[in-house]
Amino acid sequence: MADQGVSVAVDEAGPHILGRSPGVDRFRALLHEEAAKLAALGDTSPLEERLARALGVLADRQAALDLSAGSQVTWCGWTSTD
């Protein structure tokens, strides 16, 4: 899929990404994956709040590593017993 008029704007309400592209689609998927990890770790906030927190996690890769370190949480909230 080619970029289709992608625009990014940041205002007092936060970042806005409009349009479709492979990069934007991957970012959205990654954002939802991080929100799912937060839920798997016990965050019971609504999805929109977890997505906002996930933005912070993605912006701070060390926080993402700390969040996952020592936990059994893996992709999309599944746990592993291995």
TORLOFI-598818 format. One line per field, with one value per residue: residue number from 1; x negated, y negated, z of N, C-alpha, C, CB in turn. Coordinates in nm, 2 decimals, padded with zeros to 4 digits. Atoms other than C-alpha are relative to their C-alpha. Glycine has a CB too. Example, Ala and Ser with C-alpha at 12.3 -4.5 7.8 and 13.67 -1.06 7.14 Angstrom:
seq 1, 2
n.xx -00.09, 00.09
n.yy 00.12, 00.11
n.zz 00.00, 00.00
ca.xx -01.23, -01.37
ca.yy 00.45, 00.11
ca.zz 00.78, 00.71
c.xx -00.09, 00.08
c.yy -00.12, -00.11
c.zz 00.00, 00.08
cb.xx 00.10, -00.04
cb.yy 00.00, -00.05
cb.zz 00.12, -00.14
# end
This chain:
seq 1, 2, 3, 4, 5, 6, 7, 8, 9, 10, 11, 12, 13, 14, 15, 16, 17, 18, 19, 20, 21, 22, 23, 24, 25, 26, 27, 28, 29, 30, 31, 32, 33, 34, 35, 36, 37, 38, 39, 40, 41, 42, 43, 44, 45, 46, 47, 48, 49, 50, 51, 52, 53, 54, 55, 56, 57, 58, 59, 60, 61, 62, 63, 64, 65, 66, 67, 68, 69, 70, 71, 72, 73, 74, 75, 76, 77, 78, 79, 80, 81, 82
n.xx -00.09, 00.08, -00.04, -00.12, -00.03, 00.02, 00.04, 00.02, -00.01, 00.00, -00.06, -00.02, -00.08, 00.09, 00.04, -00.10, 00.06, -00.11, 00.04, 00.03, 00.13, 00.04, 00.06, -00.11, -00.07, 00.09, 00.00, -00.12, 00.00, 00.09, -00.07, -00.10, 00.08, 00.05, -00.11, -00.04, 00.10, -00.04, -00.12, 00.04, 00.07, -00.10, -00.06, -00.14, -00.05, -00.06, 00.10, 00.06, 00.10, 00.11, 00.07, 00.08, 00.11, 00.09, 00.08, 00.11, 00.09, 00.07, 00.09, 00.11, 00.02, 00.04, -00.12, -00.06, 00.08, -00.03, -00.14, -00.01, 00.11, -00.04, -00.14, -00.03, -00.09, 00.06, -00.08, -00.15, -00.06, 00.01, 00.11, 00.07, 00.04, 00.13
n.yy 00.12, 00.13, 00.11, 00.06, 00.13, -00.01, 00.13, -00.01, 00.13, -00.01, 00.12, -00.02, -00.13, -00.11, -00.02, -00.05, -00.05, -00.02, -00.07, -00.15, -00.04, -00.12, 00.05, 00.04, -00.12, -00.07, 00.07, -00.03, -00.14, 00.00, 00.07, -00.09, -00.11, 00.05, 00.02, -00.14, -00.04, 00.07, -00.07, -00.13, 00.02, 00.04, 00.14, -00.02, 00.13, -00.01, -00.01, 00.13, 00.04, -00.08, 00.05, 00.12, -00.05, -00.08, 00.10, 00.03, -00.12, 00.00, 00.11, -00.02, -00.14, -00.06, -00.04, -00.12, -00.11, -00.02, -00.05, -00.14, -00.08, -00.08, -00.04, -00.10, 00.06, 00.00, 00.07, 00.01, -00.03, -00.14, -00.04, -00.13, -00.07, -00.06
n.zz 00.00, 00.01, -00.09, 00.05, -00.06, -00.14, -00.07, -00.15, -00.07, -00.15, -00.06, -00.15, -00.02, 00.03, 00.14, 00.09, 00.12, 00.09, 00.12, -00.01, 00.06, -00.08, -00.12, -00.09, -00.04, -00.10, -00.12, -00.07, -00.05, -00.11, -00.11, -00.05, -00.07, -00.13, -00.08, -00.04, -00.10, -00.12, -00.05, -00.05, -00.12, -00.10, 00.02, 00.03, 00.06, 00.13, 00.10, 00.04, -00.10, 00.02, 00.12, -00.04, -00.08, 00.09, 00.07, -00.09, 00.00, 00.13, 00.01, -00.09, 00.02, -00.12, -00.08, 00.06, -00.05, -00.14, -00.02, 00.04, -00.07, -00.11, 00.00, 00.10, 00.10, 00.13, 00.10, -00.02, -00.13, -00.03, -00.10, 00.03, -00.12, 00.03
ca.xx 00.00, -00.15, -00.13, 00.22, 00.20, 00.05, 00.03, -00.09, 00.01, -00.05, 00.17, 00.27, 00.50, 00.20, 00.07, 00.30, 00.20, 00.43, 00.41, 00.29, -00.06, -00.24, -00.44, -00.12, 00.05, -00.25, -00.26, 00.11, 00.07, -00.23, -00.03, 00.25, 00.00, -00.15, 00.20, 00.28, -00.04, 00.07, 00.41, 00.24, 00.03, 00.35, 00.43, 00.81, 00.84, 01.05, 00.87, 00.83, 00.65, 00.43, 00.35, 00.24, 00.02, -00.12, -00.23, -00.44, -00.58, -00.67, -00.83, -01.05, -01.19, -01.36, -01.02, -00.90, -01.19, -01.13, -00.76, -00.83, -01.14, -01.07, -00.71, -00.55, -00.36, -00.43, -00.27, 00.10, 00.13, 00.07, -00.14, -00.39, -00.46, -00.78
ca.yy 00.00, -00.34, -00.64, -00.79, -01.15, -01.08, -01.39, -01.42, -01.71, -01.77, -02.01, -02.06, -01.75, -01.54, -01.38, -01.31, -01.08, -01.09, -00.87, -00.52, -00.39, -00.07, -00.27, -00.42, -00.08, 00.08, -00.20, -00.16, 00.22, 00.16, -00.09, 00.16, 00.43, 00.22, 00.13, 00.51, 00.57, 00.31, 00.48, 00.82, 00.67, 00.56, 00.21, 00.21, -00.14, -00.19, -00.12, -00.49, -00.55, -00.25, -00.37, -00.70, -00.52, -00.30, -00.62, -00.70, -00.35, -00.36, -00.70, -00.57, -00.24, -00.18, -00.19, 00.07, 00.29, 00.24, 00.31, 00.65, 00.75, 01.04, 01.08, 01.36, 01.12, 01.17, 01.05, 00.94, 01.03, 01.40, 01.56, 01.83, 02.10, 02.21
ca.zz 00.00, -00.10, 00.13, 00.09, 00.20, 00.54, 00.77, 01.13, 01.35, 01.72, 01.91, 02.28, 02.24, 02.13, 01.82, 01.52, 01.24, 00.94, 00.63, 00.55, 00.48, 00.58, 00.84, 00.99, 00.99, 01.17, 01.42, 01.50, 01.54, 01.77, 01.98, 02.02, 02.11, 02.39, 02.51, 02.52, 02.72, 02.97, 03.01, 03.05, 03.33, 03.51, 03.38, 03.38, 03.22, 02.91, 02.58, 02.49, 02.82, 02.77, 02.42, 02.56, 02.82, 02.54, 02.35, 02.65, 02.67, 02.30, 02.34, 02.62, 02.51, 02.84, 03.01, 02.76, 02.85, 03.22, 03.18, 03.01, 03.21, 03.44, 03.34, 03.15, 02.93, 02.56, 02.24, 02.28, 02.64, 02.62, 02.90, 02.86, 03.11, 02.93
c.xx -00.09, 00.06, 00.12, 00.03, -00.02, -00.04, -00.01, 00.01, 00.00, 00.06, 00.02, 00.08, -00.09, -00.03, 00.12, -00.07, 00.12, -00.06, -00.05, -00.14, -00.05, -00.06, 00.11, 00.07, -00.08, 00.00, 00.13, 00.01, -00.09, 00.06, 00.10, -00.06, -00.04, 00.12, 00.05, -00.09, 00.04, 00.12, -00.04, -00.08, 00.09, 00.06, 00.14, 00.06, 00.06, -00.11, -00.06, -00.11, -00.13, -00.08, -00.08, -00.12, -00.10, -00.08, -00.12, -00.10, -00.08, -00.10, -00.13, -00.03, -00.06, 00.11, 00.06, -00.08, 00.02, 00.13, 00.00, -00.10, 00.06, 00.14, 00.02, 00.09, -00.08, 00.10, 00.15, 00.05, -00.01, -00.11, -00.06, -00.04, -00.13, -00.11
c.yy -00.12, -00.10, -00.07, -00.13, 00.00, -00.14, 00.03, -00.14, 00.03, -00.13, 00.02, 00.13, 00.12, 00.03, 00.06, 00.05, 00.03, 00.06, 00.14, 00.01, 00.13, -00.04, -00.04, 00.12, 00.08, -00.07, 00.02, 00.14, 00.00, -00.07, 00.09, 00.12, -00.04, -00.02, 00.14, 00.05, -00.07, 00.06, 00.14, -00.01, -00.06, -00.14, 00.02, -00.13, 00.03, 00.00, -00.13, -00.05, 00.09, -00.03, -00.12, 00.04, 00.07, -00.10, -00.03, 00.11, 00.01, -00.11, 00.02, 00.15, 00.07, 00.04, 00.12, 00.12, 00.03, 00.06, 00.15, 00.08, 00.08, 00.04, 00.11, -00.05, 00.00, -00.07, 00.01, 00.06, 00.15, 00.03, 00.13, 00.07, 00.07, -00.06
c.zz 00.00, 00.10, -00.07, 00.07, 00.15, 00.05, 00.15, 00.05, 00.15, 00.05, 00.15, 00.03, -00.02, -00.14, -00.08, -00.13, -00.09, -00.13, 00.02, -00.07, 00.08, 00.13, 00.10, 00.05, 00.10, 00.13, 00.08, 00.06, 00.12, 00.12, 00.06, 00.07, 00.14, 00.09, 00.05, 00.11, 00.14, 00.07, 00.06, 00.14, 00.11, -00.01, -00.05, -00.06, -00.14, -00.11, -00.04, 00.10, -00.01, -00.13, 00.03, 00.08, -00.09, -00.08, 00.08, 00.01, -00.13, -00.01, 00.09, 00.00, 00.12, 00.09, -00.06, 00.04, 00.14, 00.02, -00.03, 00.08, 00.12, 00.00, -00.10, -00.11, -00.13, -00.09, 00.03, 00.13, 00.04, 00.10, -00.04, 00.13, -00.03, 00.08
cb.xx 00.10, 00.01, -00.11, 00.12, 00.14, -00.11, 00.09, -00.13, 00.13, -00.14, 00.13, 00.07, 00.12, 00.06, -00.11, 00.11, -00.09, 00.07, -00.12, 00.10, -00.11, -00.11, -00.09, 00.09, 00.03, -00.14, -00.02, 00.12, -00.05, -00.13, 00.06, 00.10, -00.12, -00.07, 00.12, 00.00, -00.14, 00.03, 00.10, -00.09, -00.12, -00.07, -00.08, 00.08, -00.12, 00.10, 00.07, 00.11, 00.06, 00.04, 00.10, 00.09, 00.04, 00.09, 00.08, 00.05, 00.08, 00.09, 00.07, 00.04, -00.10, -00.10, 00.10, 00.00, -00.15, -00.01, 00.09, -00.03, -00.11, -00.03, 00.09, 00.06, 00.05, -00.03, -00.03, 00.06, 00.13, -00.02, 00.05, -00.13, 00.11, -00.03
cb.yy 00.00, -00.06, -00.10, 00.10, -00.04, 00.10, -00.11, 00.08, -00.07, 00.03, -00.05, -00.12, 00.01, 00.13, 00.10, -00.11, 00.13, -00.13, -00.08, 00.08, -00.11, 00.08, -00.11, -00.10, 00.09, 00.01, -00.15, -00.02, 00.09, -00.07, -00.13, 00.05, 00.05, -00.14, -00.07, 00.09, -00.04, -00.15, 00.02, 00.07, -00.10, 00.01, -00.08, 00.04, -00.10, -00.11, 00.06, -00.11, 00.01, 00.15, -00.02, -00.10, 00.09, 00.08, -00.12, -00.04, 00.13, 00.00, -00.13, -00.04, 00.02, -00.09, -00.12, -00.02, -00.03, -00.13, -00.07, 00.01, -00.09, -00.07, -00.12, 00.12, -00.14, 00.14, 00.05, 00.07, -00.05, 00.09, 00.00, -00.03, 00.10, -00.01
cb.zz 00.12, -00.14, 00.03, 00.00, -00.03, 00.03, -00.04, 00.04, -00.05, 00.05, -00.06, 00.05, -00.09, 00.07, -00.01, -00.03, 00.03, -00.03, -00.07, -00.07, 00.00, -00.09, -00.02, -00.07, -00.12, -00.05, -00.02, -00.10, -00.11, -00.04, -00.06, -00.11, -00.09, -00.02, -00.07, -00.12, -00.04, -00.02, -00.11, -00.10, -00.02, 00.13, -00.11, 00.12, -00.02, -00.03, -00.13, -00.01, 00.14, 00.00, -00.12, 00.08, 00.11, -00.10, -00.03, 00.14, 00.02, -00.12, 00.04, 00.15, -00.12, 00.08, 00.00, -00.16, -00.03, 00.08, -00.09, -00.15, 00.05, 00.13, -00.04, 00.07, 00.04, -00.05, -00.14, -00.12, 00.01, -00.13, 00.14, -00.09, 00.04, -00.15
# end
